[in-house]
């Protein structure tokens, strides 16, 4: 457990730089300008099987965040059912969420489980998360109800 705390504590410094509490809706991991998934197309994970940067001219709003898409077709797919394509836990790290924290989810470190997109902070964190994906998803889903409306810095102060 100490190694988990140490790993997550080390990551906390990068969270303050990448994650903004200026975004209107704290349950979505977005930049200070409101960009979700660092501009990656959420639908492309499912259709292309890879993280794909979206076009800044093709966007949609969901949960007060802006998502970018590679095509108008992907945008329409997202708008028809955004909950199916938006990342779990607002795009925060799935493992961090299981531990009760909000760490930046890296759009390049992802996995689709039961038709849901999950991000992790880093490949090292994802390796740990993959040790018990169902268990960590269950823990994260329980934690999320308590932490969704809190900022990352509020959770680190506890």
N, C-alpha and C positions, 0 to 999 in steps of 0.2 A: 504494500500500500504506500510506503514511503516513496518508492520509485514513481508511482503514479502521481503523487502530490508534487514531487520534484519535477517531473516531466511537464505537468500542467502549470506549475508555478513559473517555470522557465518560459512557457508559451504566453503567459499573461502579459508580459512586456510587449509582445508584438500585437496583442489584441488591442491595446490602447491606441496603437498607431493605425491599425487597419479598420477597426470597428468604431463607428461614430455613435455617440449618444445624441447627436444633433438630429438624427433621423426622427421623423415624427412618430413612428411606430416601432417601439423597442423590441417587439417580438419578431422582427425581420432583421437579419444581418445585412445591412446596407451601408454603402459609403456615405460620407457627409452630403453628397449630392443626391442620395436616395437610390443609387444604383445597386440592385441585387445581383448576387452571383458574380460580382466583378465584371458584369457584362456578358457572361456566358449564356447561351441559349438553353433554357431548362428543358425544352422539348427534344433537343438534339441528343441528350443523354439517352433517351428512349429510342429515337429513330436512327441515330447514327452510331450509337454505342460508344460515344466519345465526347469529351468536353469540347465545345465548339464556340468560339467567340461570336457573339451576335453583332448585328449591324446597328450602329447608333441611330439610324434612320427608321428602324422597324422596332417599335417599343410598345409595351402595354403596362398599365399600372395595376398592381394587385397588392393589397394590404399596405397601401401608402409607399410602395417601393416600385421602382422602374425595372422592368425586365426587358432585355434585348433578344432579338430573334434573327436567325439567318435568312428567314423567308417570311412572306406574308402568310403562307400556309401554316408554318409553325406558330406564328402569332395567333391565327384563328383557332388552331388546335388548343393552345394555351387558354385563350379567352373563353372557349367553350367549357373548359373544366380546369381552372387554375390549380385547384387543390390536388389534382392528379399529377401535376408536373412541378409545382413549387417544391423546393427541397424541404425535407422534414426539419422540424425545430427551427423554422425560419432561415435555414441555411447556416446555422451555427454548428459547430463540431458535435457530431452525434455522441462521441465518447465523453466529451466535456459536459454535455447536457446530462448524461447518465451520472456524472459526478456532481451535478448541481451547479455547473458553471456555464457561462456563455463565452466560448472561444471561437475565433474566426474559423469558418469552414473554408477550406481551400477547394475551389472548383475543380482543381486537377487531381484531388484525392477524394474519390467518390465510389459509391457502390449502390446499385439498385437492388433492393430486397423487397420481395412481395409487392412489386410495382410501385415502390416509393424510393425517391432519391435521397441518399444520405451523404453528407460531407464529413470529412474529418480535418483536423488541423494540419496533420503531416502524415507522411507514410509510416513513421514510427508509431504515431498514435493509432493510425488505422490498423497496423499489425496487431496491436494490443486489443483493439475493438473487435477484430476478426476472431479473436480467441473465444468469444461468446456473443456473437452477433444477436441472437434472439434475446439473451439475458440483458445485454446492454440496451437494446431497443426497448424492452419492457421497463427497465430502470429509467431510461431517458424520458419515456412517455409519461411515467408517473411524476418525475421531476419537473417536466415542462409545465404542468398545470400550476406549479408553485413559482416558477422562475420566468415564465413568458413575458410578464409585464415589468420585469426588473432589468436595469441596465447591467452590462457586464461588470462595471466598477462596483455597483451595489452588491453583487454576488461575491466579489473578491474581498470586500470589506468584512464579510461575515466571519 
